[in-house]
Amino acid sequence: MSIVILRQDDKIEMWRQALQKAAPGITIYNGLEEHPKDIIDMALVWKHRPGSLADYPNLKCIASSGAGVDFIFEDTSAPIHLPITRVVDPMLASDMSEHVIALIFAHLKNLNRYKLDQQQKIWKPQNYSRIRDFTIGILGLGALGAVLANDLVHYGFKVNGWSRSKKTMKNVQTFTGMETLAAFLGATEILVCLLPLTKETTGILNKNLFQQLPKGAYIINVARGGHLVDEDLLMMLQQEHLSGAALDVFHTEPLPTAHPFWEHPKVHISPHCASVSDTASVVPQIIENHRRLLAGKALNNIVSIERGY
């Protein structure tokens, strides 16, 4: 029984070698090369070519190599009746938290504004903010959001969190369900989106949501591009209801060169790099799940088909 790696970037061989080194007894195939499809029982995937999962008649498990699985459900031919797993990794969560905290401090201390001024050779000190001046609201208190919330509390921020299911966290005010979303947004001055992308959350960062934030609120989206309605963000920035946005994820990646985000002075862009799965950290849980699969045991980090994450 074997594992195939299906992705469309240049990282297949890196993952194949890491898996092979960790489990010499398992044959690992590069999905872009010729390989026998009838002996594959696990597919390790990341934004694979749509339709490619249907090529494996004896597939028993689809394993995402990252925390996200939305791309699997977007593949209409994917055998989603099979177990689907995702990565739950402390390193992934800490990397994400560090990235978001860096963005928050850049906003508080006007670093993005000064970078623009530098390009124009403008010397103009700005009034800066302090930790106590802002309440951070986190949309999504899963594995990533919970780590970020705790780290922000450690720095001294006031932190609120919203989630679909009830969560209890020390020193974090939590909100549960759509009926509490308005109250959560009304108290949020920096909004961080860390939601999974599902049918319910697609387009959630829209004009209606932005209007419920206090004037001058700042948006950080490090979840998925599909959460954001780009035109609504641009409109609310133009109307100065929002003070700016930091975006790490987009509907199309790489972001098309003609997209208005590139040259917008209030939009900070990073190339989907906030948190990247590290093979050394992730490979052991992939191998463990493969062993469980062969032994008929319950898999770790199973995705709920109903919830979509």
Salt bridges, closest charged atoms under 4 A:
ASP9 OD2 - ARG7 NH2 2.79
GLU13 OE2 - ARG16 NH2 2.71
ASP41 OD1 - HIS290 NE2 2.99
ASP55 OD2 - ARG49 NH2 3.74
ASP70 OD1 - ARG224 NE 2.87
ASP75 OD2 - HIS48 NE2 2.90
ASP117 OD1 - ARG113 NH2 3.03
ASP230 OD1 - HIS251 NE2 3.61
ASP230 OD2 - HIS259 NE2 2.94
GLU253 OE1 - LYS47 NZ 3.50
GLU253 OE1 - HIS272 ND1 2.72
GLU288 OE2 - ARG292 NE 3.01
